[in-house]
Amino acid sequence: MITNDHAEEPQEVAVDDLDAFKRVFRRHAAGVAAVTALGPDGKPVGFTATSLASLAAVPPLATFNMAQVASAWPAMTVGNHVAIHTLGPRTRHLAEKLAGDNSLRFEGDHWKPGLYGVPILEGVTSWMLGCILEVHPVVNNAVIVVQIETGALGPEDEALLYHERTYHSPGPVV
């Protein structure tokens, strides 16, 4: 059951579990990252992720989640390298491109091959390259654990957030 806290009189809206889950996470703003790798065929693959998290500083570990039906899933194998990019409003177009048609994600000059041939996106606020340490399947999804090996900062920009199915940048700090 979800209540509407902003109405003059609180209203309760009965919803099923899946609908409640979707509604809640649409209202949960999350940072936007892009993950790139080389697929088993050597072609670049990538996707946007709002599940990026720091797992540990020593050793430097990061995690992200993904669906096992995603086009990039075959590249998520232990020992494969991935690049994790953070995005800002100026690179929103990259988030949209990597969330679009997977056959068009690497058409254009918005990336270049980095270490191990892993695609590095141009103009991102930062990127990290690491080796997939563990893959934990959970139902039809997975948690991917990456040990970070190197990275770099890019141009400064505001944060890019995903909220209510739309990209946003945060407002002024109050």
N, C-alpha and C positions, 0 to 999 in steps of 0.2 A: 504494500500500500504506500503510495507517495502522497504527501500533503503539499499543497501549494502555500508556501509561507508568505508570499507577497500579495495575496488577495486580501481585501478588507476583512472578509470572514474566511478563516481557513476552510479549505475544501479538501476532502479526501477523494482521491481518484483511485478506484480499484483497477489494478493492472496485473497481468500475469507476470511471472518471475522474469522472463526474457525481456518483456517490455520495460519493466522496472529497471533492470540492469542497463539496458540501452539508454533510457532516459537519464539515469544517474551519471553514466560515463560521458554522455553528451555535455553535461554541465560541468564536468571535471576538466578544467583546462590543463593541457599537457604540452610540454615542449616538443618541437618537431625536429627529428633527425632523419638523415638518409643513410641507408646502409648499402654498400656496393661490394661486389665480389666477382670472381670469375666462375662461371658455371663449369660443369664437367666437360663441356665441349670447348672451353676456352673463351667463350663469348661473355661480355660483361652482363651482369644482372644487378638489379637494385630495387629498392622499395623505400617508402617512407615509414618511419616508426615513431610512435608516440610513447613507446614503452622503455626507452633507453634509461638505464639506471647505473650508477656507480655501485659496484659490489664490494670492492676493497681497494685501498691505496697501495698496500704492500702484500703480494705483488699487485700491480695495477690491473684490476679486473672490471669489466663492464658487462652488462647483460641487456638483452632485448628479447622481445617475444615475437613470434610470427606463426601464421597458419601453415600447416603442412601442405595445404593445397596451393600456396603462393608459387608464382612462377620461379622465384629465386630459391625455393626450398632445396632443390638438388645441390646447391652450392654450400649448404649449411652442414658441412661434414667436419668432424674433428680433424685438425691439422690444416684445414683450408684457411686462407687469409681473407679478412674483410676490412673495409674501411668504414668508419662511422663518422658522419659529418654532422655538425650542428648548423642550423640554418637561422637566418634572420629575415626580416621583411624584404630586403633587397634580393634574397635568393629564394623567395617564395615560388618563383617559376620552376625551380628545381624540385621542390616538394610536389608541385602539381604535375610536372613531367614524370617523376618517379611513381606517382600514384595513378598515372594514366596507362594507356595501352603499352604492355610490356615489350612489344616489337618496336616501339618508337622511343623507348627510354634513353637510348644511347646514340640516337641520331643527332648530329650537330656537334658543335665545338665547345660544349659546356663541361667537358671532362678531358682528362688525359691519363694515360697509364702511369701508375706509380710503382712502388716496390712490388715485386712479384707479378707485375702486370695488372694489379688491382686498380680499378677506376677511382681516380681522385677528382671530385667535383670542383669546378672553378668558382672562386669568389665566396666560398663558405666561411663562416665565422671561425671555424676550427675543424680539424679532422684528426682522427686517430687511426692507426693501422694496427691490427693485431691478429693473432692466431686463434681460431676456434678451439677452445680447451675442452668444453663439454657441451653436449646437446641433450636436453631433458625433455623428451616427449611428454605431453600432458593432453590427454584425449586427442583431438585433431590439431593440436597446436604444439609449440615447443618453446622452451626457455633456452636461449643460446648464451653461453658464457665465453667471453673473449678476453684473452690476456693481451694487453696493450704493449706494443713494442716500440712505437714511435708516433709522432704526431706533430702538428704545427698549428699556430694561430693564424687566422686570416684577418681580413678587415673587420674593424669593430662595427657592430650593428645592434639594434634592439633585438630582443628575443622574438621568436616566432612561436605563437601558441596555436593549438588547435582546440576549438571550443564550439559547441553547438554546430558541428559539421562545417565550420568555416575557419580560415586562417585569420589570426589577429596579431597585433603587437600590443604589449601592455600599455596601459595609460600611465599618467604621471604618478610618481611615488607620493603617497600621502602620509 
